[in-house]
Amino acid sequence: MKTLARRHVLLPVLLGLCVLVVGAGFTFERGAAARPLGRGIVLINTNLGYEGGRAAGTGMVLTSSGEVLTNNHVITGATTIRVTVPGTKRTYAARVLGYSVQRDVALLRLQGASGLKTISPATSARLKVGQAVTAIGNANGSGTLTSAAGTITGLGKTITATGELGRSEQLHGLIETDADVQPGDSGGPLLDSSGHVVGMDTAASSGGGGFGFSFRSTNGNVAYAIPIGTALGVTKQIEAGTTTASVHIGATAFLGVEVEAAQQGYGPPTAGALIAGVVPSGPAASAGLVPGDLITAVEGRAIQTPDALTTVVLTRKPGTSVQIAYTDRTGTPQNVSVTLGSGPPQ
């Protein structure tokens, strides 16, 4: 959704980035239980089943039992998620507890994890321009942790970041730095000189291209991080199970369509979400929706844009039925009931 050049890397584009296919059997080192495992920073690899790709990013361990904080754009579209503790033989399957598209924050739970080292969030928000910081992450999906030193160049910044799928998000209140953040660093920590986490790396200048969330910049290295207090505020909502307009809890409802804006010649887009493709045997396909149909309303709520359709579906739970109004390819208004499935996070 965002083109944050954090190190969120689509594997088909990045040569040599291996896909983790390690099984659920883990090798335990002697004495490992006596000390926390890892550094509190993990590598995230996802399979994007409906897009035919893979992606890589970074995460921060919040609890020894395996709650992991990362960017939402790192796990967007993921049909499976595996998380590795660098420098060990530990790889875990992960499920999404919840996420916020607008805040670009997601919370994961590692399956069967225990004894993990956790990050140390900064207890003070007294950041200042010129302060030394270090970004740590999975640069270019290398599978190892790398660091990039820099300084804070701005506070309270707002940017519009764009992702691989072309969807844009406006992010507010960000920390701006000149650290050389790379694709794959998304979700990793921004550390102060004492090693405490002050932010979560989220976006970097793309230079005209990139992976993950990015934006255009002509001023050299420019990167942005979400303040750690902001990110942890979202995780607390998720842990409390508090669903809001901006925070999604649990499994994601799935309609099974690819939609785009409907264009009539050279005029402005037509209101609605034009179906460009359907997932075979998915909910929409099973209900008879086909490419070329224009969705105009869900449960009586008008759909003006493709993003509006996504927003409405995210408020529903898998297994629920919704009434969809649409115009078919002949221009005839139609209505159909669709039972939503369970799909990847948005």
N, C-alpha and C positions, 0 to 999 in steps of 0.2 A: 504494500500500500504506500510505502514511503520509500523514497530512494535515499535512504540514509546510507551514506557510505560508511557505516559502522561495519564491522566485519561480518556482515550478513552476506554470504556468498552462495549464489546458485551454482551447484556443482557442475552442471553441464557446461558452464562457461569457464570455470576455474580448472585448469589442467592439473592433474596429480592430486586432487583433493579426494582422499579415500572415503568411502562410505562405511560407516561402522556397522558391521554385521555380527558383532560379538554376541554370543548367546547369553542367556540369563545365568549361566553357571559362572561364579566368580571365584578367583583364586585369592585366598587370604594369606597375607604374609604373617609370619610368626611375630607375635607381639603387637600386631597392628591395632588390636582392640584397646591397647593401653594408651594410645595417643590419638588425637584427632587426625582424621584422614584428609590429606590434601591441604590446600591453601585457602579454601573458601571460594575458589573460582573454578568453574567447570566449563567443559566444551559441549556445545549442543549441536546435534546433527538431526535433521528432519528429512522425512520422505514426503514429497508433495505428490501424493498418488494421483490426484485428479489433473495435475499439470504435467505429469511425467518428468519431474525433476527432483532435485534434492537441494538442501541449503544447510549452511553452517553459521553458528553464532556463539555467543558466550553467555554465561549465567553466573549469578552470585548466590551462594548457599546461605539461607537465612536460619535454618534449624538443623541440628545434627541428624534429625530423622529424614531430611531430604526435601524441605521446601526450598525452591529455587526461584529467584527473581530474574526476569529477563525482559527484553522488549517484546511487545506484542508482534511487531513485524518479523521477529525471528521465527515465530511459530505459526504465523498466518498461513493457512492452507495445508498445515501438516496433518498427514494421516497417521504417521507414527513419529515418535520423538525418542531419541536415545541420548543419554547424557553420560559423559566420561569424566572421571576425576583425573586430571593430568598427572603423569608420573606414577600412576598405579595401573593395576589391571582391572579396575572397577568400572563397569559400564552398566547403566541402569535404564530400564524403560521408564518413561515419564508420561503422566497424564496432566491435562490442563485443568487447574482448579477454577480459574477465572481470568478475565482479561478486560482491559479498557482500550478500545480502538483509539479514542480521542486522546488519552494520556500516553499511549504506546507503552503500556505496562502489562505484563503477564506473570502469573504465579503458577509454577509447576510443582508436582509432587512426584518424587522418585520412588519407584516401587522396590521395597525391600532394603532401603538404605538405612544405615545407622552409623553413629560414631564419626560423622563428617565434621570437618572444621568449618566454622562459619565466618563470615566477614565481620568487620568491626566498623559499624557506621559512625560517622562523626557525630558527636553530641551537640556541636555548636554549628550554627548556620552563618557564622561570621566570616564569610568569604570576601575576598577583595581582589580587585584588578591588580595584576602583577604577581599574584601568589603562585608559587610553583606547584604543579600537579603532574601526575603520571597516569596515563591511560593504559590499562592492561586488557588483553583480549586474545582472541583466536585469529590473529591477523591473516587475511586471505585464506582462511580455513585450513591453516597449516597443520592443525592438530596439536600444536604446542603453544604455550603462553608466551606472548611477546609484550614488550612495554614501549611506550612512546612518551618521552618527557616533554613538558611544555609549561605554559603559564596561562592563567585566567586573563582573558582579554575583554570580557564583558559579562554582565549579570542581568537576569530578568529579560532575556532576549526572546523574540518570537520569530519563528521561521515557518515556511511552508515546505514540507518535505514530501518527496515523491518516491513511491516504491516500484518494484519490478512490474507489478500488475497495472501500473499507471494511475493508481488511486493516490490522491494527495491528502495530507492531513496538516492542519495548522497546529503547531506545538508552541506552548507559551512558558514563560518563566525559566528559560534554559540558561545553563552556564556555558559561556563561549570560551573556547581555548584555541591555542595554536598548536596543539599536539597533533602529530601525524597519524591520525586515526585511519584505519584501513577497513575495507569490507571484511566482515567476520568478527569485528570487535563489538558489534551491537550487543548490548546487554552486559558488557563488562564494566568493571569499576573504574571510576576516576578517583585517584587517591591523592590525599594531601601529603605534605612532607613527613607526617608521622605515620603514614600507612593506613590512615582511616579513610573510609569511603565517603566522599562528598557528593558523588553523582553517579549516574548510570549512562555510559556512552551510548549515544542514540543516533547521531547524524554527523555526516562530514561532507565537505564539498566534493562534488563528483567530477569536476573538470570536464563536464560534457558527457560523462558516463559513469557507471559504477554499479555497485550491488547494495541491496538493502535500502535504507533510507538515505537520500542524498538531495543536494540542492546545488545550484550553480554559484560559483564564487570566482572572482578574479583577483582575490587578495591572498593567494598562497594557501597555506594550511589553515583551514577554519573547521572546527569541530564543535559539536554541542552535546551537552549531557543534561539529563533530567536530574534536578536536585534529589539527593537520596531521601530526604524527608517527604518530598512529593510522591516518589515511587512507593515508599513504605506506607504512606497514607492509603494508597490504592490497595496494597496487599492486605491491610487491616480490614478494609471493606470486604474483600474477597473472603478472607478467613471468617468473617462474621456472617457470611452468606447474604450480604446486603446488596440485592440487585437494584441498580439505579439506571437512569437513562444512559449513563456513560460507563457503567461497570456490568459486565456479563458474568454470571456465575454458572459453573457446571458445563454440561454438554451443549453443543451448538446445534440449533435446528438447521436442517438442510433441505433446500428446495430442489437442488440439482439442476440449476440452469446457469448458463453464462449469458449475461445481459449487457447491453450497451445502449447508448442514447440513440433514439430514432431520429434520423435526419431526412427532411423533405427537400431534396435538391440543395440549393445554396441558402435556404432560409434557416431560421433558428430551429433547434431541436424540438421535436414533438413531445408533448408531455407523455410520460410513461417509461417503461423499461422494456426494450425490444429484446426478445429472446434470440441470441445468436447461436446457441448450442444447448443441448440437453444431455445430461448424464444417462447413458443407456440403463434402463431398468430402474432409474432413480424416481423419486416421488413425482416430479413434474412429468416425466415421460410416461409413467404409469397412469397418470390422470389424463393423458392425451395431449398435453402441451407440446408444441413443436417449434423449431426455429422459424422466425417470421411472425409469431404471435406477439402482440404488444400488450403487456400487463399494465392495466390502468388503475386497479384498486385491489387491496387486500383487506378482507373483513370490513368493507365499506370505507376504508381509508384510502383516499386518492394517492396514487403513486405518480409523482412528477418526474423522478429521475431514477436511474439504476441504483444510486446510493440510497435513495429513500426505500427502495425495495429491500435492500440489505438490512437497513435499520429496523424495518418492521419485522422481518423474519427473525432477527436476533432477539426480539422481545418475546418470542414464542419458545416453547419447549418441544424437543423431539417427541413424536408420537401424537401431537395435537393436529387437528384438522383445521384448515383455513379455507375460506371462500375467496376465490380469485376471480376477478372480473378482467376480461381481456378482449381484444379485438383480433380476430383471426386474419389470415393473409388475404381473405376476400373482403375484409372491411366489416365483417359481421360481428356485432357484440356477442360475447359468450360469457358463461359463468361455469366454474368447475370447483369441486371440493378436492383439496389436496391434503393428504396426510404427510406431515413433515417427517423426514428421517433424521438421523444423527450424523453430523458431518464435521469437517475440520474447522478449527477456530478461524474467525474472520479478522 
